[in-house]
Amino acid sequence: MDVFLTILLVISAIGLITVVLLQKGKSAGLSGAISGGAEHLFGKQKARGMDLVLQRATIGFATCFFVLSLIVAYFLK
């Protein structure tokens, strides 16, 4: 059981890394973070197309990774 959960944790970590790296950058470097980064973060821009798919996949992988991390930590203590 421990090995299976650890393998699932590694797969979810690799998936999360891959999905995050596939996303486009949202700011224009340091100047975008200082001057207009809040507009991108709190603005009402809706993701469309592939950006929406990647955003939802990131949420899914992050949730899976977090839950699996807690489960593996509980079983391996």
N, CA, C, O and CB atoms as a CASP TS submission, in Angstrom:
PFRMAT TS
TARGET T0000
AUTHOR 0000-0000-0000
METHOD Language model
MODEL 1
PARENT N/A
ATOM      1  N   MET     1       0.822  -1.195   0.000  1.00  0.00           N
ATOM      2  CA  MET     1       0.000   0.000   0.000  1.00  0.00           C
ATOM      3  C   MET     1       0.867   1.260   0.000  1.00  0.00           C
ATOM      4  O   MET     1       0.569   2.229  -0.698  1.00  0.00           O
ATOM      5  CB  MET     1      -0.936  -0.003   1.208  1.00  0.00           C
ATOM      6  N   ASP     2       1.944   1.235   0.792  1.00  0.00           N
ATOM      7  CA  ASP     2       2.832   2.399   0.860  1.00  0.00           C
ATOM      8  C   ASP     2       3.500   2.667  -0.482  1.00  0.00           C
ATOM      9  O   ASP     2       3.632   3.814  -0.907  1.00  0.00           O
ATOM     10  CB  ASP     2       3.895   2.195   1.938  1.00  0.00           C
ATOM     11  N   VAL     3       3.920   1.590  -1.142  1.00  0.00           N
ATOM     12  CA  VAL     3       4.596   1.743  -2.432  1.00  0.00           C
ATOM     13  C   VAL     3       3.628   2.302  -3.469  1.00  0.00           C
ATOM     14  O   VAL     3       3.996   3.171  -4.260  1.00  0.00           O
ATOM     15  CB  VAL     3       5.176   0.391  -2.910  1.00  0.00           C
ATOM     16  N   PHE     4       2.401   1.810  -3.469  1.00  0.00           N
ATOM     17  CA  PHE     4       1.396   2.288  -4.419  1.00  0.00           C
ATOM     18  C   PHE     4       1.108   3.771  -4.215  1.00  0.00           C
ATOM     19  O   PHE     4       1.041   4.528  -5.184  1.00  0.00           O
ATOM     20  CB  PHE     4       0.102   1.478  -4.279  1.00  0.00           C
ATOM     21  N   LEU     5       0.940   4.188  -2.976  1.00  0.00           N
ATOM     22  CA  LEU     5       0.675   5.599  -2.692  1.00  0.00           C
ATOM     23  C   LEU     5       1.863   6.481  -3.038  1.00  0.00           C
ATOM     24  O   LEU     5       1.693   7.603  -3.514  1.00  0.00           O
ATOM     25  CB  LEU     5       0.312   5.780  -1.231  1.00  0.00           C
ATOM     26  N   THR     6       3.064   5.974  -2.800  1.00  0.00           N
ATOM     27  CA  THR     6       4.264   6.746  -3.146  1.00  0.00           C
ATOM     28  C   THR     6       4.391   6.909  -4.656  1.00  0.00           C
ATOM     29  O   THR     6       4.779   7.973  -5.138  1.00  0.00           O
ATOM     30  CB  THR     6       5.523   6.067  -2.583  1.00  0.00           C
ATOM     31  N   ILE     7       4.065   5.853  -5.405  1.00  0.00           N
ATOM     32  CA  ILE     7       4.108   5.944  -6.869  1.00  0.00           C
ATOM     33  C   ILE     7       3.073   6.947  -7.364  1.00  0.00           C
ATOM     34  O   ILE     7       3.359   7.736  -8.264  1.00  0.00           O
ATOM     35  CB  ILE     7       3.862   4.558  -7.513  1.00  0.00           C
ATOM     36  N   LEU     8       1.877   6.926  -6.788  1.00  0.00           N
ATOM     37  CA  LEU     8       0.857   7.914  -7.159  1.00  0.00           C
ATOM     38  C   LEU     8       1.300   9.330  -6.823  1.00  0.00           C
ATOM     39  O   LEU     8       1.014  10.264  -7.573  1.00  0.00           O
ATOM     40  CB  LEU     8      -0.462   7.607  -6.455  1.00  0.00           C
ATOM     41  N   LEU     9       1.993   9.495  -5.706  1.00  0.00           N
ATOM     42  CA  LEU     9       2.498  10.816  -5.311  1.00  0.00           C
ATOM     43  C   LEU     9       3.538  11.322  -6.311  1.00  0.00           C
ATOM     44  O   LEU     9       3.525  12.496  -6.679  1.00  0.00           O
ATOM     45  CB  LEU     9       3.109  10.760  -3.895  1.00  0.00           C
ATOM     46  N   VAL    10       4.422  10.453  -6.743  1.00  0.00           N
ATOM     47  CA  VAL    10       5.445  10.846  -7.718  1.00  0.00           C
ATOM     48  C   VAL    10       4.804  11.190  -9.062  1.00  0.00           C
ATOM     49  O   VAL    10       5.207  12.155  -9.712  1.00  0.00           O
ATOM     50  CB  VAL    10       6.485   9.719  -7.896  1.00  0.00           C
ATOM     51  N   ILE    11       3.815  10.409  -9.478  1.00  0.00           N
ATOM     52  CA  ILE    11       3.130  10.688 -10.738  1.00  0.00           C
ATOM     53  C   ILE    11       2.399  12.026 -10.668  1.00  0.00           C
ATOM     54  O   ILE    11       2.436  12.802 -11.623  1.00  0.00           O
ATOM     55  CB  ILE    11       2.142   9.559 -11.076  1.00  0.00           C
ATOM     56  N   SER    12       1.738  12.300  -9.551  1.00  0.00           N
ATOM     57  CA  SER    12       1.046  13.579  -9.427  1.00  0.00           C
ATOM     58  C   SER    12       2.031  14.743  -9.367  1.00  0.00           C
ATOM     59  O   SER    12       1.734  15.822  -9.878  1.00  0.00           O
ATOM     60  CB  SER    12       0.160  13.581  -8.187  1.00  0.00           C
ATOM     61  N   ALA    13       3.194  14.545  -8.753  1.00  0.00           N
ATOM     62  CA  ALA    13       4.209  15.607  -8.709  1.00  0.00           C
ATOM     63  C   ALA    13       4.749  15.906 -10.109  1.00  0.00           C
ATOM     64  O   ALA    13       4.912  17.068 -10.482  1.00  0.00           O
ATOM     65  CB  ALA    13       5.368  15.207  -7.770  1.00  0.00           C
ATOM     66  N   ILE    14       5.022  14.861 -10.874  1.00  0.00           N
ATOM     67  CA  ILE    14       5.517  15.055 -12.246  1.00  0.00           C
ATOM     68  C   ILE    14       4.446  15.723 -13.101  1.00  0.00           C
ATOM     69  O   ILE    14       4.754  16.600 -13.907  1.00  0.00           O
ATOM     70  CB  ILE    14       5.940  13.702 -12.876  1.00  0.00           C
ATOM     71  N   GLY    15       3.192  15.313 -12.931  1.00  0.00           N
ATOM     72  CA  GLY    15       2.103  15.943 -13.673  1.00  0.00           C
ATOM     73  C   GLY    15       1.939  17.399 -13.323  1.00  0.00           C
ATOM     74  O   GLY    15       1.717  18.231 -14.202  1.00  0.00           O
ATOM     75  N   LEU    16       2.045  17.720 -12.036  1.00  0.00           N
ATOM     76  CA  LEU    16       1.927  19.119 -11.598  1.00  0.00           C
ATOM     77  C   LEU    16       3.054  19.968 -12.172  1.00  0.00           C
ATOM     78  O   LEU    16       2.815  21.080 -12.643  1.00  0.00           O
ATOM     79  CB  LEU    16       1.937  19.207 -10.062  1.00  0.00           C
ATOM     80  N   ILE    17       4.263  19.459 -12.138  1.00  0.00           N
ATOM     81  CA  ILE    17       5.406  20.193 -12.695  1.00  0.00           C
ATOM     82  C   ILE    17       5.211  20.424 -14.186  1.00  0.00           C
ATOM     83  O   ILE    17       5.467  21.518 -14.688  1.00  0.00           O
ATOM     84  CB  ILE    17       6.722  19.428 -12.443  1.00  0.00           C
ATOM     85  N   THR    18       4.759  19.396 -14.890  1.00  0.00           N
ATOM     86  CA  THR    18       4.571  19.510 -16.336  1.00  0.00           C
ATOM     87  C   THR    18       3.498  20.532 -16.689  1.00  0.00           C
ATOM     88  O   THR    18       3.686  21.352 -17.588  1.00  0.00           O
ATOM     89  CB  THR    18       4.207  18.156 -16.925  1.00  0.00           C
ATOM     90  N   VAL    19       2.380  20.483 -15.983  1.00  0.00           N
ATOM     91  CA  VAL    19       1.282  21.406 -16.278  1.00  0.00           C
ATOM     92  C   VAL    19       1.679  22.844 -15.970  1.00  0.00           C
ATOM     93  O   VAL    19       1.328  23.756 -16.718  1.00  0.00           O
ATOM     94  CB  VAL    19       0.030  21.024 -15.478  1.00  0.00           C
ATOM     95  N   VAL    20       2.397  23.053 -14.891  1.00  0.00           N
ATOM     96  CA  VAL    20       2.828  24.415 -14.544  1.00  0.00           C
ATOM     97  C   VAL    20       3.818  24.948 -15.576  1.00  0.00           C
ATOM     98  O   VAL    20       3.764  26.123 -15.938  1.00  0.00           O
ATOM     99  CB  VAL    20       3.464  24.442 -13.137  1.00  0.00           C
ATOM    100  N   LEU    21       4.709  24.100 -16.044  1.00  0.00           N
ATOM    101  CA  LEU    21       5.686  24.558 -17.037  1.00  0.00           C
ATOM    102  C   LEU    21       5.055  24.818 -18.402  1.00  0.00           C
ATOM    103  O   LEU    21       5.599  25.593 -19.188  1.00  0.00           O
ATOM    104  CB  LEU    21       6.795  23.536 -17.179  1.00  0.00           C
ATOM    105  N   LEU    22       3.929  24.191 -18.699  1.00  0.00           N
ATOM    106  CA  LEU    22       3.261  24.413 -19.979  1.00  0.00           C
ATOM    107  C   LEU    22       2.472  25.716 -20.020  1.00  0.00           C
ATOM    108  O   LEU    22       2.118  26.186 -21.101  1.00  0.00           O
ATOM    109  CB  LEU    22       2.341  23.263 -20.278  1.00  0.00           C
ATOM    110  N   GLN    23       2.197  26.297 -18.880  1.00  0.00           N
ATOM    111  CA  GLN    23       1.405  27.527 -18.842  1.00  0.00           C
ATOM    112  C   GLN    23       2.232  28.722 -19.282  1.00  0.00           C
ATOM    113  O   GLN    23       3.451  28.767 -19.116  1.00  0.00           O
ATOM    114  CB  GLN    23       0.849  27.763 -17.438  1.00  0.00           C
ATOM    115  N   LYS    24       1.517  29.694 -19.851  1.00  0.00           N
ATOM    116  CA  LYS    24       2.179  30.926 -20.251  1.00  0.00           C
ATOM    117  C   LYS    24       2.430  31.792 -19.034  1.00  0.00           C
ATOM    118  O   LYS    24       1.691  31.720 -18.052  1.00  0.00           O
ATOM    119  CB  LYS    24       1.343  31.684 -21.291  1.00  0.00           C
ATOM    120  N   GLY    25       3.471  32.614 -19.093  1.00  0.00           N
ATOM    121  CA  GLY    25       3.743  33.562 -18.025  1.00  0.00           C
ATOM    122  C   GLY    25       2.684  34.648 -17.995  1.00  0.00           C
ATOM    123  O   GLY    25       2.228  35.095 -19.047  1.00  0.00           O
ATOM    124  N   LYS    26       2.292  35.073 -16.821  1.00  0.00           N
ATOM    125  CA  LYS    26       1.225  36.057 -16.693  1.00  0.00           C
ATOM    126  C   LYS    26       1.737  37.487 -16.522  1.00  0.00           C
ATOM    127  O   LYS    26       0.970  38.436 -16.681  1.00  0.00           O
ATOM    128  CB  LYS    26       0.350  35.698 -15.529  1.00  0.00           C
ATOM    129  N   SER    27       2.997  37.651 -16.207  1.00  0.00           N
ATOM    130  CA  SER    27       3.498  39.005 -15.976  1.00  0.00           C
ATOM    131  C   SER    27       4.654  39.283 -16.930  1.00  0.00           C
ATOM    132  O   SER    27       5.154  38.380 -17.602  1.00  0.00           O
ATOM    133  CB  SER    27       3.948  39.191 -14.499  1.00  0.00           C
ATOM    134  N   ALA    28       5.060  40.517 -16.977  1.00  0.00           N
ATOM    135  CA  ALA    28       6.142  40.939 -17.853  1.00  0.00           C
ATOM    136  C   ALA    28       7.423  41.107 -17.055  1.00  0.00           C
ATOM    137  O   ALA    28       8.077  42.145 -17.155  1.00  0.00           O
ATOM    138  CB  ALA    28       5.783  42.244 -18.574  1.00  0.00           C
ATOM    139  N   GLY    29       7.785  40.134 -16.286  1.00  0.00           N
ATOM    140  CA  GLY    29       9.008  40.199 -15.509  1.00  0.00           C
ATOM    141  C   GLY    29       8.833  41.013 -14.247  1.00  0.00           C
ATOM    142  O   GLY    29       7.728  41.124 -13.714  1.00  0.00           O
ATOM    143  N   LEU    30       9.925  41.580 -13.770  1.00  0.00           N
ATOM    144  CA  LEU    30       9.903  42.334 -12.523  1.00  0.00           C
ATOM    145  C   LEU    30       9.105  43.625 -12.654  1.00  0.00           C
ATOM    146  O   LEU    30       8.424  44.033 -11.713  1.00  0.00           O
ATOM    147  CB  LEU    30      11.318  42.645 -12.077  1.00  0.00           C
ATOM    148  N   SER    31       9.184  44.258 -13.796  1.00  0.00           N
ATOM    149  CA  SER    31       8.427  45.505 -13.970  1.00  0.00           C
ATOM    150  C   SER    31       6.927  45.240 -13.966  1.00  0.00           C
ATOM    151  O   SER    31       6.162  46.065 -13.467  1.00  0.00           O
ATOM    152  CB  SER    31       8.833  46.203 -15.280  1.00  0.00           C
ATOM    153  N   GLY    32       6.498  44.129 -14.501  1.00  0.00           N
ATOM    154  CA  GLY    32       5.082  43.784 -14.473  1.00  0.00           C
ATOM    155  C   GLY    32       4.606  43.454 -13.076  1.00  0.00           C
ATOM    156  O   GLY    32       3.455  43.720 -12.730  1.00  0.00           O
ATOM    157  N   ALA    33       5.477  42.877 -12.272  1.00  0.00           N
ATOM    158  CA  ALA    33       5.099  42.544 -10.896  1.00  0.00           C
ATOM    159  C   ALA    33       4.968  43.796 -10.047  1.00  0.00           C
ATOM    160  O   ALA    33       4.135  43.851  -9.143  1.00  0.00           O
ATOM    161  CB  ALA    33       6.122  41.596 -10.271  1.00  0.00           C
ATOM    162  N   ILE    34       5.793  44.810 -10.334  1.00  0.00           N
ATOM    163  CA  ILE    34       5.752  46.031  -9.542  1.00  0.00           C
ATOM    164  C   ILE    34       4.629  46.955 -10.005  1.00  0.00           C
ATOM    165  O   ILE    34       3.868  47.469  -9.185  1.00  0.00           O
ATOM    166  CB  ILE    34       7.092  46.754  -9.618  1.00  0.00           C
ATOM    167  N   SER    35       4.523  47.167 -11.307  1.00  0.00           N
ATOM    168  CA  SER    35       3.573  48.172 -11.775  1.00  0.00           C
ATOM    169  C   SER    35       2.172  47.627 -12.017  1.00  0.00           C
ATOM    170  O   SER    35       1.196  48.219 -11.557  1.00  0.00           O
ATOM    171  CB  SER    35       4.082  48.788 -13.033  1.00  0.00           C
ATOM    172  N   GLY    36       2.056  46.530 -12.718  1.00  0.00           N
ATOM    173  CA  GLY    36       0.708  46.098 -13.077  1.00  0.00           C
ATOM    174  C   GLY    36       0.405  44.654 -12.759  1.00  0.00           C
ATOM    175  O   GLY    36      -0.523  44.085 -13.334  1.00  0.00           O
ATOM    176  N   GLY    37       1.148  44.049 -11.874  1.00  0.00           N
ATOM    177  CA  GLY    37       0.916  42.647 -11.551  1.00  0.00           C
ATOM    178  C   GLY    37      -0.398  42.394 -10.844  1.00  0.00           C
ATOM    179  O   GLY    37      -0.992  41.326 -10.993  1.00  0.00           O
ATOM    180  N   ALA    38      -0.854  43.369 -10.076  1.00  0.00           N
ATOM    181  CA  ALA    38      -2.115  43.207  -9.350  1.00  0.00           C
ATOM    182  C   ALA    38      -3.297  43.176 -10.311  1.00  0.00           C
ATOM    183  O   ALA    38      -4.308  42.532 -10.030  1.00  0.00           O
ATOM    184  CB  ALA    38      -2.296  44.337  -8.329  1.00  0.00           C
ATOM    185  N   GLU    39      -3.178  43.861 -11.433  1.00  0.00           N
ATOM    186  CA  GLU    39      -4.264  43.836 -12.408  1.00  0.00           C
ATOM    187  C   GLU    39      -4.465  42.437 -12.965  1.00  0.00           C
ATOM    188  O   GLU    39      -5.602  42.006 -13.160  1.00  0.00           O
ATOM    189  CB  GLU    39      -3.986  44.816 -13.544  1.00  0.00           C
ATOM    190  N   HIS    40      -3.386  41.730 -13.221  1.00  0.00           N
ATOM    191  CA  HIS    40      -3.489  40.378 -13.751  1.00  0.00           C
ATOM    192  C   HIS    40      -3.981  39.407 -12.685  1.00  0.00           C
ATOM    193  O   HIS    40      -4.705  38.458 -12.985  1.00  0.00           O
ATOM    194  CB  HIS    40      -2.143  39.919 -14.299  1.00  0.00           C
ATOM    195  N   LEU    41      -3.590  39.647 -11.464  1.00  0.00           N
ATOM    196  CA  LEU    41      -3.955  38.728 -10.395  1.00  0.00           C
ATOM    197  C   LEU    41      -5.406  38.893  -9.984  1.00  0.00           C
ATOM    198  O   LEU    41      -6.122  37.906  -9.813  1.00  0.00           O
ATOM    199  CB  LEU    41      -3.055  38.934  -9.199  1.00  0.00           C
ATOM    200  N   PHE    42      -5.843  40.126  -9.825  1.00  0.00           N
ATOM    201  CA  PHE    42      -7.185  40.379  -9.331  1.00  0.00           C
ATOM    202  C   PHE    42      -8.155  40.838 -10.412  1.00  0.00           C
ATOM    203  O   PHE    42      -9.323  41.101 -10.127  1.00  0.00           O
ATOM    204  CB  PHE    42      -7.131  41.399  -8.250  1.00  0.00           C
ATOM    205  N   GLY    43      -7.681  40.936 -11.645  1.00  0.00           N
ATOM    206  CA  GLY    43      -8.557  41.367 -12.737  1.00  0.00           C
ATOM    207  C   GLY    43      -9.574  40.296 -13.093  1.00  0.00           C
ATOM    208  O   GLY    43      -9.520  39.168 -12.604  1.00  0.00           O
ATOM    209  N   LYS    44     -10.498  40.680 -13.954  1.00  0.00           N
ATOM    210  CA  LYS    44     -11.554  39.749 -14.338  1.00  0.00           C
ATOM    211  C   LYS    44     -11.239  39.110 -15.680  1.00  0.00           C
ATOM    212  O   LYS    44     -12.137  38.952 -16.507  1.00  0.00           O
ATOM    213  CB  LYS    44     -12.910  40.462 -14.396  1.00  0.00           C
ATOM    214  N   GLN    45     -10.007  38.744 -15.914  1.00  0.00           N
ATOM    215  CA  GLN    45      -9.635  38.083 -17.148  1.00  0.00           C
ATOM    216  C   GLN    45      -9.986  36.609 -17.033  1.00  0.00           C
ATOM    217  O   GLN    45      -9.570  35.932 -16.093  1.00  0.00           O
ATOM    218  CB  GLN    45      -8.129  38.278 -17.458  1.00  0.00           C
ATOM    219  N   LYS    46     -10.739  36.131 -17.977  1.00  0.00           N
ATOM    220  CA  LYS    46     -11.142  34.726 -17.991  1.00  0.00           C
ATOM    221  C   LYS    46     -10.186  33.950 -18.878  1.00  0.00           C
ATOM    222  O   LYS    46      -9.807  34.401 -19.959  1.00  0.00           O
ATOM    223  CB  LYS    46     -12.607  34.564 -18.485  1.00  0.00           C
ATOM    224  N   ALA    47      -9.808  32.790 -18.406  1.00  0.00           N
ATOM    225  CA  ALA    47      -8.966  31.920 -19.219  1.00  0.00           C
ATOM    226  C   ALA    47      -9.853  31.238 -20.253  1.00  0.00           C
ATOM    227  O   ALA    47     -10.991  30.869 -19.961  1.00  0.00           O
ATOM    228  CB  ALA    47      -8.210  30.866 -18.338  1.00  0.00           C
ATOM    229  N   ARG    48      -9.329  31.076 -21.456  1.00  0.00           N
ATOM    230  CA  ARG    48     -10.077  30.434 -22.520  1.00  0.00           C
ATOM    231  C   ARG    48      -9.195  29.401 -23.200  1.00  0.00           C
ATOM    232  O   ARG    48      -7.971  29.527 -23.230  1.00  0.00           O
ATOM    233  CB  ARG    48     -10.592  31.471 -23.537  1.00  0.00           C
ATOM    234  N   GLY    49      -9.833  28.390 -23.738  1.00  0.00           N
ATOM    235  CA  GLY    49      -9.130  27.406 -24.545  1.00  0.00           C
ATOM    236  C   GLY    49      -8.156  26.574 -23.734  1.00  0.00           C
ATOM    237  O   GLY    49      -8.496  26.016 -22.691  1.00  0.00           O
ATOM    238  N   MET    50      -6.947  26.508 -24.240  1.00  0.00           N
ATOM    239  CA  MET    50      -5.912  25.688 -23.616  1.00  0.00           C
ATOM    240  C   MET    50      -5.507  26.236 -22.250  1.00  0.00           C
ATOM    241  O   MET    50      -5.149  25.470 -21.356  1.00  0.00           O
ATOM    242  CB  MET    50      -4.691  25.601 -24.524  1.00  0.00           C
ATOM    243  N   ASP    51      -5.562  27.552 -22.087  1.00  0.00           N
ATOM    244  CA  ASP    51      -5.243  28.138 -20.779  1.00  0.00           C
ATOM    245  C   ASP    51      -6.216  27.659 -19.709  1.00  0.00           C
ATOM    246  O   ASP    51      -5.814  27.400 -18.575  1.00  0.00           O
ATOM    247  CB  ASP    51      -5.266  29.669 -20.858  1.00  0.00           C
ATOM    248  N   LEU    52      -7.486  27.541 -20.061  1.00  0.00           N
ATOM    249  CA  LEU    52      -8.489  27.061 -19.118  1.00  0.00           C
ATOM    250  C   LEU    52      -8.249  25.603 -18.756  1.00  0.00           C
ATOM    251  O   LEU    52      -8.377  25.215 -17.595  1.00  0.00           O
ATOM    252  CB  LEU    52      -9.890  27.234 -19.697  1.00  0.00           C
ATOM    253  N   VAL    53      -7.901  24.801 -19.752  1.00  0.00           N
ATOM    254  CA  VAL    53      -7.611  23.380 -19.503  1.00  0.00           C
ATOM    255  C   VAL    53      -6.397  23.239 -18.591  1.00  0.00           C
ATOM    256  O   VAL    53      -6.414  22.443 -17.652  1.00  0.00           O
ATOM    257  CB  VAL    53      -7.367  22.627 -20.836  1.00  0.00           C
ATOM    258  N   LEU    54      -5.353  24.003 -18.862  1.00  0.00           N
ATOM    259  CA  LEU    54      -4.147  23.932 -18.037  1.00  0.00           C
ATOM    260  C   LEU    54      -4.405  24.450 -16.627  1.00  0.00           C
ATOM    261  O   LEU    54      -3.852  23.925 -15.662  1.00  0.00           O
ATOM    262  CB  LEU    54      -3.014  24.727 -18.684  1.00  0.00           C
ATOM    263  N   GLN    55      -5.238  25.470 -16.504  1.00  0.00           N
ATOM    264  CA  GLN    55      -5.565  26.004 -15.179  1.00  0.00           C
ATOM    265  C   GLN    55      -6.323  24.973 -14.353  1.00  0.00           C
ATOM    266  O   GLN    55      -6.025  24.782 -13.174  1.00  0.00           O
ATOM    267  CB  GLN    55      -6.395  27.292 -15.305  1.00  0.00           C
ATOM    268  N   ARG    56      -7.293  24.315 -14.957  1.00  0.00           N
ATOM    269  CA  ARG    56      -8.060  23.297 -14.237  1.00  0.00           C
ATOM    270  C   ARG    56      -7.211  22.068 -13.933  1.00  0.00           C
ATOM    271  O   ARG    56      -7.360  21.458 -12.875  1.00  0.00           O
ATOM    272  CB  ARG    56      -9.290  22.892 -15.044  1.00  0.00           C
ATOM    273  N   ALA    57      -6.321  21.701 -14.854  1.00  0.00           N
ATOM    274  CA  ALA    57      -5.429  20.568 -14.604  1.00  0.00           C
ATOM    275  C   ALA    57      -4.475  20.879 -13.457  1.00  0.00           C
ATOM    276  O   ALA    57      -4.160  19.999 -12.656  1.00  0.00           O
ATOM    277  CB  ALA    57      -4.635  20.215 -15.874  1.00  0.00           C
ATOM    278  N   THR    58      -4.014  22.126 -13.371  1.00  0.00           N
ATOM    279  CA  THR    58      -3.141  22.529 -12.270  1.00  0.00           C
ATOM    280  C   THR    58      -3.858  22.407 -10.934  1.00  0.00           C
ATOM    281  O   THR    58      -3.286  21.927  -9.956  1.00  0.00           O
ATOM    282  CB  THR    58      -2.649  23.962 -12.473  1.00  0.00           C
ATOM    283  N   ILE    59      -5.102  22.840 -10.896  1.00  0.00           N
ATOM    284  CA  ILE    59      -5.881  22.725  -9.661  1.00  0.00           C
ATOM    285  C   ILE    59      -6.070  21.259  -9.286  1.00  0.00           C
ATOM    286  O   ILE    59      -5.943  20.889  -8.119  1.00  0.00           O
ATOM    287  CB  ILE    59      -7.251  23.418  -9.816  1.00  0.00           C
ATOM    288  N   GLY    60      -6.372  20.434 -10.272  1.00  0.00           N
ATOM    289  CA  GLY    60      -6.567  19.010 -10.014  1.00  0.00           C
ATOM    290  C   GLY    60      -5.314  18.315  -9.523  1.00  0.00           C
ATOM    291  O   GLY    60      -5.355  17.565  -8.547  1.00  0.00           O
ATOM    292  N   PHE    61      -4.193  18.563 -10.198  1.00  0.00           N
ATOM    293  CA  PHE    61      -2.932  17.946  -9.792  1.00  0.00           C
ATOM    294  C   PHE    61      -2.475  18.449  -8.429  1.00  0.00           C
ATOM    295  O   PHE    61      -1.949  17.678  -7.627  1.00  0.00           O
ATOM    296  CB  PHE    61      -1.852  18.217 -10.834  1.00  0.00           C
ATOM    297  N   ALA    62      -2.673  19.742  -8.162  1.00  0.00           N
ATOM    298  CA  ALA    62      -2.260  20.301  -6.872  1.00  0.00           C
ATOM    299  C   ALA    62      -3.079  19.702  -5.733  1.00  0.00           C
ATOM    300  O   ALA    62      -2.538  19.371  -4.678  1.00  0.00           O
ATOM    301  CB  ALA    62      -2.404  21.832  -6.876  1.00  0.00           C
ATOM    302  N   THR    63      -4.381  19.564  -5.950  1.00  0.00           N
ATOM    303  CA  THR    63      -5.230  18.956  -4.926  1.00  0.00           C
ATOM    304  C   THR    63      -4.849  17.508  -4.689  1.00  0.00           C
ATOM    305  O   THR    63      -4.743  17.065  -3.545  1.00  0.00           O
ATOM    306  CB  THR    63      -6.699  19.050  -5.324  1.00  0.00           C
ATOM    307  N   CYS    64      -4.645  16.773  -5.765  1.00  0.00           N
ATOM    308  CA  CYS    64      -4.248  15.366  -5.665  1.00  0.00           C
ATOM    309  C   CYS    64      -2.905  15.233  -4.942  1.00  0.00           C
ATOM    310  O   CYS    64      -2.737  14.362  -4.088  1.00  0.00           O
ATOM    311  CB  CYS    64      -4.163  14.728  -7.070  1.00  0.00           C
ATOM    312  N   PHE    65      -1.957  16.099  -5.289  1.00  0.00           N
ATOM    313  CA  PHE    65      -0.643  16.054  -4.660  1.00  0.00           C
ATOM    314  C   PHE    65      -0.736  16.344  -3.166  1.00  0.00           C
ATOM    315  O   PHE    65      -0.096  15.670  -2.359  1.00  0.00           O
ATOM    316  CB  PHE    65       0.298  17.049  -5.332  1.00  0.00           C
ATOM    317  N   PHE    66      -1.526  17.338  -2.800  1.00  0.00           N
ATOM    318  CA  PHE    66      -1.676  17.716  -1.391  1.00  0.00           C
ATOM    319  C   PHE    66      -2.312  16.594  -0.589  1.00  0.00           C
ATOM    320  O   PHE    66      -1.823  16.247   0.486  1.00  0.00           O
ATOM    321  CB  PHE    66      -2.515  18.988  -1.263  1.00  0.00           C
ATOM    322  N   VAL    67      -3.398  16.024  -1.099  1.00  0.00           N
ATOM    323  CA  VAL    67      -4.093  14.948  -0.392  1.00  0.00           C
ATOM    324  C   VAL    67      -3.205  13.711  -0.282  1.00  0.00           C
ATOM    325  O   VAL    67      -3.121  13.098   0.782  1.00  0.00           O
ATOM    326  CB  VAL    67      -5.408  14.594  -1.108  1.00  0.00           C
ATOM    327  N   LEU    68      -2.547  13.347  -1.373  1.00  0.00           N
ATOM    328  CA  LEU    68      -1.649  12.189  -1.331  1.00  0.00           C
ATOM    329  C   LEU    68      -0.476  12.405  -0.382  1.00  0.00           C
ATOM    330  O   LEU    68      -0.028  11.466   0.275  1.00  0.00           O
ATOM    331  CB  LEU    68      -1.127  11.881  -2.726  1.00  0.00           C
ATOM    332  N   SER    69       0.021  13.631  -0.307  1.00  0.00           N
ATOM    333  CA  SER    69       1.109  13.927   0.622  1.00  0.00           C
ATOM    334  C   SER    69       0.676  13.704   2.065  1.00  0.00           C
ATOM    335  O   SER    69       1.418  13.135   2.865  1.00  0.00           O
ATOM    336  CB  SER    69       1.591  15.365   0.437  1.00  0.00           C
ATOM    337  N   LEU    70      -0.528  14.157   2.387  1.00  0.00           N
ATOM    338  CA  LEU    70      -1.038  13.941   3.740  1.00  0.00           C
ATOM    339  C   LEU    70      -1.262  12.455   4.030  1.00  0.00           C
ATOM    340  O   LEU    70      -0.962  11.989   5.129  1.00  0.00           O
ATOM    341  CB  LEU    70      -2.341  14.713   3.939  1.00  0.00           C
ATOM    342  N   ILE    71      -1.781  11.716   3.062  1.00  0.00           N
ATOM    343  CA  ILE    71      -2.037  10.289   3.255  1.00  0.00           C
ATOM    344  C   ILE    71      -0.735   9.519   3.427  1.00  0.00           C
ATOM    345  O   ILE    71      -0.623   8.672   4.314  1.00  0.00           O
ATOM    346  CB  ILE    71      -2.830   9.722   2.074  1.00  0.00           C
ATOM    347  N   VAL    72       0.256   9.813   2.576  1.00  0.00           N
ATOM    348  CA  VAL    72       1.543   9.116   2.676  1.00  0.00           C
ATOM    349  C   VAL    72       2.231   9.449   3.991  1.00  0.00           C
ATOM    350  O   VAL    72       2.827   8.573   4.618  1.00  0.00           O
ATOM    351  CB  VAL    72       2.456   9.486   1.493  1.00  0.00           C
ATOM    352  N   ALA    73       2.156  10.706   4.415  1.00  0.00           N
ATOM    353  CA  ALA    73       2.765  11.092   5.693  1.00  0.00           C
ATOM    354  C   ALA    73       2.079  10.370   6.854  1.00  0.00           C
ATOM    355  O   ALA    73       2.741   9.989   7.819  1.00  0.00           O
ATOM    356  CB  ALA    73       2.683  12.625   5.893  1.00  0.00           C
ATOM    357  N   TYR    74       0.790  10.181   6.772  1.00  0.00           N
ATOM    358  CA  TYR    74       0.060   9.493   7.840  1.00  0.00           C
ATOM    359  C   TYR    74       0.429   8.013   7.892  1.00  0.00           C
ATOM    360  O   TYR    74       0.613   7.456   8.975  1.00  0.00           O
ATOM    361  CB  TYR    74      -1.454   9.651   7.641  1.00  0.00           C
ATOM    362  N   PHE    75       0.538   7.370   6.718  1.00  0.00           N
ATOM    363  CA  PHE    75       0.816   5.934   6.690  1.00  0.00           C
ATOM    364  C   PHE    75       2.274   5.604   6.968  1.00  0.00           C
ATOM    365  O   PHE    75       2.570   4.502   7.429  1.00  0.00           O
ATOM    366  CB  PHE    75       0.424   5.366   5.357  1.00  0.00           C
ATOM    367  N   LEU    76       3.188   6.520   6.703  1.00  0.00           N
ATOM    368  CA  LEU    76       4.611   6.223   6.887  1.00  0.00           C
ATOM    369  C   LEU    76       5.143   6.651   8.242  1.00  0.00           C
ATOM    370  O   LEU    76       6.342   6.520   8.490  1.00  0.00           O
ATOM    371  CB  LEU    76       5.412   6.889   5.811  1.00  0.00           C
ATOM    372  N   LYS    77       4.305   7.155   9.120  1.00  0.00           N
ATOM    373  CA  LYS    77       4.810   7.605  10.417  1.00  0.00           C
ATOM    374  C   LYS    77       4.991   6.465  11.382  1.00  0.00           C
ATOM    375  O   LYS    77       5.410   6.679  12.520  1.00  0.00           O
ATOM    376  CB  LYS    77       3.884   8.626  11.016  1.00  0.00           C
TER
END
